[in-house]
Amino acid sequence: MSDLSINEISFAYGPQDAVFKEVSLTVERGSVLGIVGPNGAGKSTLLKTVYKELSKEKSLKDLPTITYIPQHYNSSWFEWCSLLSNICIVQDDPIRNWFKNRKRINQLKEEIGIEVDLRKKPSDCSGGQLQQVAILRALSKEPDVILGDEPFSALDYQVKNKLISSFSKYLQSNNLTSLLVLHDIEDVLSMCDNVILIHGKPFSSFTNLDGYFSAEFMENKQKKESDSFDSRDLASVFKSVLSTGG
């Protein structure tokens, strides 16, 4: 599989309400690209547009398998069946492979460390449990590319750290390419090989933050701007980057 490339995509809600214009980006094979930016900057819209574009291209030619972890995962379940059945339904040829998939999904659940009883129905689960299962559902499709819109935002601190560790190991061991919208700087530091910042509307390019989050940089920046800069707060990072022109 080659690098993931998107060329000159645009999105607008109307003639005078463009979110981004002619945006291009490339994600190296097997790497994790993080997308960060202020609220309302268009991160989720960009990710959804990338997914639609890739899905459209895949229908025309042989391209990598792509899965998408939505930000609003609560409404993406069949309430009348178990979590496990929900995952089985979205697999290729689900009826023929039903029992094989059930076994494979349970094995993957253990590998990733998802601590949710898959016999439960969605209505019996918390938001954090459903988000874990949404991640499991995405990985169960054995993708080449994963797009995730704040995939860990509903998890408590301990569960999130454990899951991010196992998720990252899974990505690396399977050489998966990932494009993730993130809002927590610790997630960015622990997961991403490259980071881009989007801001302004309409935007047509990104501020590349490669190297910006290095431990040495953060320590020096914290010393210089101890009163106004918080290395744990992405909003503070955005402000610092934009004030210096990136």
N, C-alpha and C positions, 0 to 999 in steps of 0.2 A: 504494500500500500504506500502511495506517495504522500507528500505533505498535503494538508487540508488547505485549499485556497478558495477564497471568495473574492469575486472581482466586481467592483462598481455596482453595489446594490444600494437602493434608495428606499425610503419610506416616508409617507406623509399622510396625515389625517385629512388633509384638504389642500387646496391650492396655496393657501397662505399659512399652512401649519406643518411644515416639513420637520421631521425629527433628525434625519441624516440624508446626505446626498452623496452618491457615487463613492461609497465606502468600500475599501478593499483590505483584506487581511489574510495572513498566512499563519497556520499553526504547524510547526514541525511534527513529523510523525513521532508518536510516542511521548509527546510533551504535553504539559498542562499550561494553557494560557488563561490567565485571570483577567477578568474585566471588572474594573472598579470605577466609581464615579459618584457624584452627588445624587440625592434622591431626585427622580424626575428627569435625569439626564438622557434616558433612552436605552439603558442597559438591557432591560428585559425585551424591549421592542427590537433591539438589534439581534438578540439571541433568537427570538421567534422568527425573525426574517431570515436569518442564516439557516435555521432548521427548515423552513418552507422552501428556500432556494435549493438546499441540498436534497431534500425529498423530491422536489420536482426534477432535478437533474438525474437522480437515481432511477426514476421511472423511465428515463430515456436511454440510459446506458449503465454499464456495470460499474457501480461505485460502492464504496465501503458502506457497511450497515451502520445506521445512525440511530441513536436513541436520545430522548429528550426528557429531562427531569423538570417538571413545571414548578413554578413558585407556588401556584395555587393548586395544591394536590388534593385538597379535601373533596372536591367535586368530581374526581376522576375515577370513581369506583362504582362497581355494581353492588348495591346494598343488599341484594337478595342472596349473595353467595359469600363464601369465606374469602379471606385474603389470599390463600393459596390458589383457589379457583380463579380469583381475579387475575393473578399472574399467569396462570396456565392459559386463560382465554386469549391473551395477547400474543402467544407464541405462534410460530409458523405451523400450519396444519394442526391446530390444537386438539381436535378429536382423535386423530390417528396417533398422536404422540402424547396423549394425556398422561398416562401412567409413567412413561419415561421422563416427561417433563416434571412431574411431581417429585420424583426422586432427585433429579438434577437440581431443582430449585431448593429443596431442603438441604442438599449438600452445599450449595452456594451460600445459603443462609448461615450455615455453620462457619464456612470459610471467611465470610465478611464479618461475622459477629453480630448479626441482627438478633436482638433479644426480644422478639415479639412472637406470640403464639399465632401461627398462620391459620389456625382453625377458627379464629375469631372472625366476626363480620366487621366491616369498616366502622359501623356505627358504635361498636363496642370499644373502639380504640381512641387514644388521645391523638392530638395533632402531631406530637413527636413520634409516636409509633407509626402513624401513617406515612410520615416523611421517611422513616427508615425503610418501610416496605416499598415506597416509591423508588428509592435507590436500588433496592433489591430487584424490583420489577424491571428497571432499566438495564441492569447488569445481566439479568436472566436472558435477555435477547441476544447475548453474546455479540455485542456491537464492536465495531472498529473505532467509532467516534462517539463520544458522550458529550452532550450539551446539557449543562445544569444551571438552573436559575435559582441561586441561593439555596442549594440543596441541603444545607445543614442548619438553616436559620431557626427551625422550631425545636432543635435538640438542646437538652441541658448540657452544661459544660463537660461533665465527665463522659456522658454518652457520645457527645460530639467528638471529643478528642480521640476516644477509642475507635470510633467509626471512621474518622478521617485517616487515622493511621492504617487501618486495614484496607480502606478504599484506595489509598495511595499505593499501597503494596500491590493490590490487585491490578491497578492501572499499569504499574511498572512491569510486573511479571507477565502481563498480557500485551504489553507494548501498545496500549490504547492511547488515542489522541483525545484530548479533552479541552473544551472551551467552557469556562465556569464564571458566572457572575457571582461575586463575593462581596460581603460587606464587613467582614471581620478581619482585621489585619493579621491576627494569629493564623487564620485559615490561609491567607495569602502567603505568609511566610513559610508555612509548613507544607503547602501543596504545589505552589506555582513555580514553573521554570521561567516564565516570562509574564509580565504584567503590563496592561495598557489602561490608561485613564481617559475616559471620555467626559467631555464637558462642553457646554454651549449648544445652542440650537439655531439652525441645523448644523451638525458637525459633519465633516468630510474626512477627518483624519484623527489620529490619536496622539496622546502624549505617552511616549514609551517610558516605563518606569523600571526597566531592567537595571539592576544594581542599586536602585534607590532604596530598597528594603534590606540591604546588607546589614549585618549586625554592627559593623564598624561605622557605617554611615549613620545608623540610627543613634548610636551612642554619642557620636560627635554632635549630631543635630540636637539631641536632647540637652547637651551641655550648653550649646550656644543659645538655645531658645527655651530655656527651662520654664519660663512663665507662660509661654503661648503654644508650645509644641508638645503634643502627647503622642509618642510613637505607637501607642496602642489604639489610637483613635484615627480612623481613616479620614474623617472630616478635617482633622488637623493636618494630616499629610496632604490632602487636596489643596488646602489653603496655602501651605508652604510651597508646594510645587508650582501652583498657578501664580503666586506672587513673585516667583523667581523666573517665570517663563519656562518651567520644566527643566 
